[in-house]
């Protein structure tokens, strides 16, 4: 068939519409993007139609591959003690902690797998309420599943016929009540091979795969930027023969949407490749859709890769991959990971439990001599990505939903993750990152219907004083709001977190999204109205996807998959939309905060038949995104806060609908970690929030460590000994600089978790001719001064600087600053400085 080329009229429109950002987007970058779009979308090249893989298949090595487990799997003991189930001890086996998934690979065909399973009997589990379910799968078929087991449950015997299989899967689920105290044993776990050899799992090699993606490369024979298998055949060999069409739609003055559609000539499958081209940024994005338009089931669609492309570098030099950890709820959260990718290197990433930024972070900067790309995988579920170099000059990048092996029923449609690529030229990686930030501000950070970006927000709350909202009531909430007004702190929103609903004193008992009338007899509306009368709006916490009990469990258990509300169920989705919509209206809620404190992956996959693997996750992700879209449609001025045990779900699709006001649950009082992860997040997610902790005293170092576009105060306003004048002063200083956070970001000192170091950064607003420098001297550092090299300044201009702790302005030229740097003094350790600057306009 004949494939479309770029029509002349479209090229003309692109050139006319392009408004290249001054001093940031180059003509070469736009040309690189346009050439790439032409080669991969408009004029894809199809070469041979062979279906042989490019490399020999890899024979799995015998051992245990751990794909999920809370902490490491430990062989033959727990903490130096023997495994123990009820009153019986064991010398062999595996100690695990739910949610756990282990793939066992054998050195030959297996005959039987046997074990004794149950909760480990120790001082910790005896104090808890742990409950788990064990299961064994062979050849994608469930071969064993236990009842719910608790610490008092006797050991359960497992005896599974392996029927010659060379691998099988061991899983431990949390029984629907979370993973607390779910310390579990596969005691006496052994395999008898068909040749009579006895293997003990505790003696086999254990390989930690928890943070690695699982992707099987498909043989490629075209330049299309995606790949999949259909009924076992590679997509390139198929699409070269399928009839297709191209549609072009102008979305606005600077965005064009291209939709390329293929239909299988002899089956029910329709495929849509939807790409959006930005005419003012060197950015392109796309999503792939698969729909059954017939009356029967499709053949199996599998190994769907939303992204499968190759980059070629110059002869000299190597590729460098700049990646970041996700939210680990530990000191290394959002830690940068930069490494060179020499020939024949493979690097893979994936989140741990179905929440997109849990341990892994789906944002990358790929650098090669002369430039590179910035890449995001937008998927609030279980994605996977791999970066593989060959023995020459090529880097292959593959990404997609981690597991897809499914048939589509009539009328069903699935989609891939969103893929976004931004091209950059040169060697300046900071400039490349600011190119990304500007694109995020222009097109991704969610705006309200009036076209405005989320403003800087100062929140007040009582979560520390009243155990979230469990011990809160109408009177104490009104009192604290009035105290912030009385002290002239100037908060913008009142934050009401978990526990405002009937929960029996335990906030995880979610599922009844109505106010607890014993504590709030007039609902939350009385508090919202009280705040609004004082020009303060309200934020309220919800966690709709996790059902801990309550009305939903009693009335609609069929909407649940374990504790997970199935957003792929149309009835459940409709109820949730209408109910939360009603609460937003009736309770006067202005900012909707959504949390997600569970691991969904095991429940998604446990709900899938062998020929439907990945379908539950895909439908749930679609429902989750559509739910937020519907709330924003019904409430055009609504702001949404994304939270998932902190920052476990902040992929690009989520960030187009929400802002992360709570990027981690890790120790808020660890200020070194807070400074470090702020340094990382500023690269990728321009708008985020931060808690101010500790709150036992008012301290500049503490409060400034929490400066971001969203800032949360949780002081006990009943106290008379707090320095409210200093609190007002620090809040006012934040107001003087917060507009600078919308500008370019310069990490003037590197990321560091070292107590001996300084850390510092700069924000520069070229449109306002102003900026701010923040620097922190940590407790073990002996240098009172540092000279900081700033960015974005005009060497021919003069700038007036104001150190907020001195209030004595000084003037320096751009040339002096660029040649010599800015000397900064912090006499205290730990200590901080905030320096604002503005261009001095000629008279």
Secondary structure, 3 states (H helix, E strand, C coil): CCCCCCCHHHHHHHHHHCCCCCCCCCHHHHHHHHHHHHHHHHCCCECCCCCCCCCCCCCCCCEEEEEECCCCCEECCECCECEEECCEEECCEEEEECCEEEEEECCCCEEEEEEEEEEECCHHHHHCCCCEEEEEEECCEEEEECCCECCCCCCEEEEEECCCCCEEEEEEECCCCCCCCCEEEEEEEEEEECCCCEEEHHHCCEEECCCCCCCCCCCCCECCCCEEEECCEEHHHHHCCCEEEEEEEEEECCEEEEEEEEECCCCCEEEEEEEEEECCCCEEEEEEEEEECCCCCCCCEEEEECEEEEEECCCCCCEEEEEEECECCCCCCCCEEEEEECCCCEEEEECCCCCCCECECCEEEEEECCEEEEEEEECCCCEEEEEEECCCCEEEEEEEECCCEECCCCCCEEECCEEEEEEEECCCHHHHHHHHHHHHHHHCCCECCCCCECCCEEEEECCCCCCCCCCCCHHHHHHHHHHHHHCCCCCCEEEECCCCECCCCCCCCCCCCCECCCCCCCCCHHHHHHHHCCCCEEEEEECCCECCCHHHHHHCHHHEECCEECCCCHHHHHHHHHHHHHHHHHCCCCEEEECCCCCCHHHHHHCCCCCEECHHHHHHHHHHHHHHHHHHHHCCCCEEEECECEECCCCHHHHCCCEECCCECCCCCCHHHHHHHHHHHHHHCCCEEEECCCCCCCCHHHHHHCCCCEEEECCCCCCCCCCHHHHHHHHHHHHHHHHHHHCEEECCCCCCCCCCCEEEEEEEECCCCEEEEEEEECCCCCCCEEEECCCCCCCCCEEEEEECCCCCCEEEEHHHHHHHCEEEECCCCCEEEEEEEEEECCC
